[in-house]
């Protein structure tokens, strides 16, 4: 039961987290499958008269070709469009499956009441690998097709042939469900593994917060949209960290860094960007900050106090935290300029003594200047 719940959870996360990726893949698969469909139909039309004597092309065969060609054109146009959405792509793929089932039923049942169905079991087996769809979608699409197929066969074909076709279709239906579940399980597990590796590559292994590159890239993305931002960038440095390593050992220094990471995660919001950007240096971007400066100063003081308090049990660890912070109020700037301003604020904080902070605010009426050109 636990394995089933875990599998359902992975599938749910897969379709939620990889929605855009799945849509792009489905669109590509739709284009390829519809193109293959067109080619196979043309090959079928040309070759079948030489293999099956007396075979004549029917209206169902003729209409199937332009239908497949239409889906190829639509998917090709949609790939070039900037307006495509995952919902539109999924709906188009499901419609394609319905159209294929309709024509397969029309071809397998109505022109040849005394001949066995050829294509229905094959379509069942191919469907699970055709598109990336939730299992419930695949199940209902195939269930609908199976019901229509059984009703059509019983109404049109002779009894012995109808029983044979129904048996083969049910076997294909059940086999397809098993294949669909296995394929979805493998895709979901593969996505979960890739997501884990991605998260690990983004995190600092010691502290559990973002590493330098991921942290800086996230802050750049937030700032580089060209619109005024109201936010706060903090640059933190642990005081006397080298002495901690020298006197208490690197294992103690590692525990100090890990504790700092834990406190940062508990002190700021989940939406804020928190990272370790150097040996004992940390950076936090408080996004969409609309509280008062007094609230911000209280946050700094509380964090500094909590850090010292958490280390009070070890007499060899004599450290604290210096903070440089820059608050933007509806300002447009880039990461490099904001970082230099924050770095200068940190430098001033350390120069004024241990366990201090310096906060500078820039409103929309003030011009931000790069510290290098002051």
C-alpha positions in Angstrom: 0.0 0.0 0.0 2.9 2.4 0.8 4.5 1.7 -2.5 1.2 2.5 -4.3 0.9 5.8 -2.4 4.5 6.7 -3.1 4.0 5.9 -6.8 0.9 8.1 -7.0 2.7 10.9 -5.2 5.6 10.7 -7.6 3.3 10.8 -10.6 1.4 13.8 -9.2 4.6 15.7 -8.6 5.9 14.8 -12.0 2.9 16.2 -13.8 2.9 19.3 -11.6 6.7 20.1 -11.6 7.4 19.2 -15.2 4.2 20.6 -16.8 5.9 22.7 -19.4 8.5 20.1 -20.2 5.8 17.5 -20.7 3.8 19.8 -22.9 6.9 20.5 -25.1 7.6 16.8 -25.4 3.9 16.0 -26.2 3.9 18.6 -28.9 7.0 17.1 -30.5 5.5 13.6 -30.2 2.3 14.8 -31.8 4.1 16.3 -34.7 6.3 13.1 -35.2 3.4 10.6 -34.7 1.0 12.5 -37.1 3.8 12.7 -39.7 4.5 9.0 -39.3 0.7 8.4 -39.6 0.6 10.2 -42.9 3.6 8.3 -44.3 2.2 4.9 -43.2 -1.2 5.6 -44.6 0.3 6.6 -48.0 2.4 3.4 -47.9 -0.6 1.4 -47.0 -2.7 2.9 -49.8 0.0 2.1 -52.4 1.1 -1.4 -51.2 -2.1 -3.0 -50.0 -3.7 -3.6 -53.5 -0.7 -5.6 -54.5 -0.9 -7.8 -51.3 -4.6 -8.2 -50.7 -6.4 -9.1 -54.0 -9.7 -7.3 -54.4 -9.0 -4.7 -51.8 -10.5 -1.3 -52.5 -9.9 2.0 -50.7 -12.9 3.1 -48.7 -14.1 6.5 -47.5 -12.7 5.8 -44.0 -9.2 5.3 -45.5 -9.5 8.4 -47.6 -10.6 10.7 -44.7 -8.0 9.3 -42.3 -5.1 10.8 -44.4 -6.3 14.5 -44.3 -7.1 14.2 -40.6 -3.6 13.0 -39.8 -2.2 15.7 -42.1 -4.2 18.4 -40.3 -2.8 17.4 -36.9 0.7 17.5 -38.4 0.1 21.1 -39.7 -1.5 22.2 -36.4 1.4 20.8 -34.3 4.0 22.4 -36.6 2.3 25.8 -36.3 1.9 25.5 -32.6 5.6 24.7 -32.2 6.4 28.1 -33.7 3.8 30.0 -31.7 4.5 32.0 -28.5 0.8 31.6 -27.4 0.9 27.8 -26.8 -0.1 26.5 -23.4 0.2 23.2 -21.7 -3.6 22.8 -21.6 -3.9 23.5 -25.3 -1.2 21.0 -26.2 -2.7 18.3 -23.9 -6.2 18.8 -25.3 -4.8 18.6 -28.9 -3.0 15.3 -28.1 -6.1 13.8 -26.5 -8.2 14.9 -29.5 -5.6 13.2 -31.8 -6.0 10.0 -29.8 -9.8 10.1 -30.1 -9.6 10.8 -33.9 -7.1 7.9 -34.4 -9.4 5.5 -32.4 -12.5 6.7 -34.4 -10.8 5.9 -37.7 -9.3 2.7 -36.5 -12.8 1.5 -35.4 -14.3 2.6 -38.7 -11.7 0.8 -40.7 -11.6 -2.4 -38.5 -15.3 -2.9 -38.2 -17.6 -1.5 -40.9 -16.0 -2.3 -44.3 -15.1 -5.9 -43.4 -17.8 -7.6 -41.2 -16.4 -11.1 -41.9 -12.7 -10.1 -41.4 -10.8 -9.9 -38.1 -9.9 -6.5 -36.6 -6.2 -5.7 -37.4 -5.4 -2.3 -35.9 -7.2 -2.0 -32.6 -4.9 -4.2 -30.5 -1.9 -2.5 -32.0 -3.2 1.0 -31.2 -3.8 0.0 -27.6 -0.2 -1.2 -27.2 1.2 2.0 -28.9 -0.9 4.5 -27.0 0.9 4.5 -23.6 4.2 5.3 -25.3 2.7 7.8 -27.7 2.1 10.7 -25.3 2.9 11.6 -21.7 -0.5 11.7 -20.1 -1.8 11.0 -16.5 -2.9 7.4 -16.1 -6.5 8.4 -15.5 -6.6 10.2 -18.9 -5.1 7.2 -20.7 -7.6 4.8 -18.9 -10.7 6.8 -19.9 -9.6 7.4 -23.5 -9.0 3.7 -23.9 -12.2 2.7 -22.0 -14.3 4.9 -24.2 -12.7 3.4 -27.3 -13.2 -0.1 -26.0 -16.9 0.4 -25.3 -17.5 1.9 -28.7 -15.5 -0.8 -30.4 -17.4 -3.6 -28.6 -20.8 -2.1 -29.4 -19.8 -1.6 -33.1 -18.4 -5.1 -33.5 -21.5 -6.7 -31.9 -23.8 -4.7 -34.2 -21.9 -5.2 -37.5 -19.8 -8.4 -37.5 -20.9 -12.0 -37.5 -20.9 -13.6 -34.0 -17.8 -15.8 -34.3 -15.7 -12.9 -35.6 -17.2 -10.5 -33.1 -16.2 -12.7 -30.2 -12.7 -13.1 -31.5 -12.3 -9.3 -32.0 -13.7 -8.5 -28.6 -11.4 -11.0 -26.9 -8.4 -9.6 -28.7 -9.3 -6.0 -27.9 -9.9 -6.7 -24.2 -6.4 -8.4 -24.0 -4.9 -5.4 -25.8 -6.8 -3.0 -23.5 -5.6 -4.7 -20.3 -2.0 -5.1 -21.6 -2.0 -1.4 -22.5 -3.0 -0.4 -19.0 -0.2 -2.4 -17.5 2.3 -0.9 -20.0 1.0 2.6 -19.3 1.5 2.2 -15.6 5.0 0.9 -16.0 6.0 3.7 -18.4 4.5 6.3 -16.1 6.3 4.8 -13.1 9.6 4.9 -14.9 9.1 8.5 -16.1 8.0 9.7 -12.6 11.0 8.0 -10.9 13.4 9.4 -13.5 12.0 12.9 -12.9 12.3 12.4 -9.2 16.0 11.4 -9.5 16.8 14.3 -11.8 15.0 16.7 -9.5 17.0 15.4 -6.5 20.3 15.8 -8.4 19.2 19.3 -9.5 18.4 20.3 -5.9 21.7 18.9 -4.7 23.6 20.9 -7.3 21.8 24.1 -6.2 22.5 23.6 -2.5 25.5 24.1 -0.3 26.1 20.7 1.2 27.2 21.9 4.6 24.5 24.5 5.4 21.6 23.3 3.3 21.0 26.7 1.8 21.7 27.8 -1.8 25.3 27.7 -3.0 27.1 30.8 -4.4 26.2 30.5 -8.1 22.5 29.5 -7.5 22.0 32.3 -5.0 23.6 35.0 -7.1 21.7 33.8 -10.3 18.4 33.9 -8.4 19.1 37.4 -7.2 20.1 38.5 -10.7 16.9 37.1 -12.1 14.9 39.0 -9.5 16.6 42.3 -10.2 17.2 42.1 -13.9 13.6 42.5 -15.0 14.0 46.3 -15.4 11.2 47.3 -13.1 11.4 49.1 -9.7 12.0 46.8 -6.8 11.3 47.1 -3.1 13.7 44.7 -1.4 16.6 44.3 0.9 20.0 42.7 0.2 22.0 41.4 3.2 25.7 40.5 3.1 26.8 38.7 6.3 30.2 37.7 7.6 31.0 35.6 10.7 33.4 37.5 13.0 36.7 35.7 14.0 35.8 32.6 12.0 39.4 31.8 11.3 40.2 31.8 15.0 37.4 29.3 15.5 38.9 26.9 13.0 42.4 27.4 14.5 41.4 26.9 18.1 38.4 24.5 18.0 39.1 22.7 14.7 37.5 22.6 11.3 34.7 20.2 12.5 33.6 22.9 15.0 33.8 25.5 12.2 31.6 23.3 10.0 29.1 23.0 12.8 29.1 26.8 13.2 28.4 27.2 9.5 25.6 24.6 9.6 24.0 26.4 12.6 24.2 29.7 10.7 22.4 28.2 7.7 19.7 26.8 10.0 19.2 30.1 11.7 19.0 31.9 8.4 16.3 29.5 7.2 14.3 30.0 10.4 14.8 33.8 10.5 13.6 34.7 7.0 10.7 33.8 4.8 10.6 30.7 2.5 10.2 33.1 -0.5 13.5 35.0 0.3 16.7 34.0 -1.4 19.3 32.7 1.1 22.7 31.4 0.2 26.3 30.8 1.3 28.5 32.8 -1.0 31.9 32.3 0.6 33.7 30.4 3.4 32.0 32.3 6.2 29.9 34.7 4.0 26.2 34.6 3.6 23.7 36.5 1.4 20.0 37.1 1.8 17.6 38.9 -0.5 14.4 39.8 1.2 12.0 40.1 -1.7 9.0 42.5 -1.8 9.9 44.1 1.6 7.2 46.6 2.7 7.8 46.7 6.5 9.5 49.5 8.3 13.2 49.9 8.8 12.7 49.4 12.5 11.3 45.9 11.8 14.4 45.2 9.6 16.7 46.4 12.3 15.0 44.2 14.9 15.4 41.2 12.6 19.1 41.9 12.3 19.5 42.2 16.1 17.5 39.1 16.8 19.5 37.1 14.3 22.8 38.2 15.8 21.6 37.5 19.3 20.3 34.1 18.4 23.6 33.2 16.7 25.7 34.1 19.7 23.2 32.3 22.1 23.3 29.1 20.0 27.1 29.0 20.4 27.3 29.9 24.1 27.8 26.2 25.1 31.2 26.0 23.5 33.8 28.3 25.3 36.2 27.9 22.3 33.8 29.5 19.9 33.9 33.2 20.2 32.2 34.6 17.2 29.3 36.8 16.1 28.0 38.2 12.9 28.4 41.5 11.0 25.8 42.6 8.6 25.8 45.0 5.7 22.4 45.7 4.2 20.9 47.9 1.4 17.2 48.5 1.2 15.7 49.5 -2.1 12.4 51.3 -2.2 11.0 51.2 -5.7 14.4 51.4 -7.3 15.8 49.9 -10.5 19.3 48.5 -10.2 21.4 45.4 -11.1 23.0 42.8 -9.0 26.6 44.0 -9.4 25.8 47.5 -8.3 23.6 46.4 -5.4 26.3 43.9 -4.3 29.0 46.5 -4.2 26.8 48.8 -2.1 26.1 46.0 0.3 29.7 44.9 0.4 30.7 48.5 1.3 28.0 48.5 4.1 29.4 45.2 5.5 32.9 46.7 5.4 31.7 49.7 7.4 29.9 47.4 9.9 33.1 45.4 10.5 35.2 48.5 10.8 32.9 49.9 13.5 33.3 46.7 15.7 32.1 43.2 16.0 28.5 42.0 15.9 27.3 45.3 14.2 25.1 46.0 11.2 24.9 48.9 8.8 21.7 49.6 6.9 21.5 52.0 4.0 18.2 52.9 2.2 17.7 54.2 -1.3 14.3 55.4 -2.3 13.0 56.0 -5.8 13.9 59.7 -5.6 17.6 59.0 -5.0 20.1 58.1 -7.6 22.1 54.9 -6.9 25.8 55.3 -7.7 28.3 52.5 -8.1 30.7 52.6 -5.1 33.7 52.1 -7.5 33.0 55.5 -9.1 32.2 57.5 -5.9 
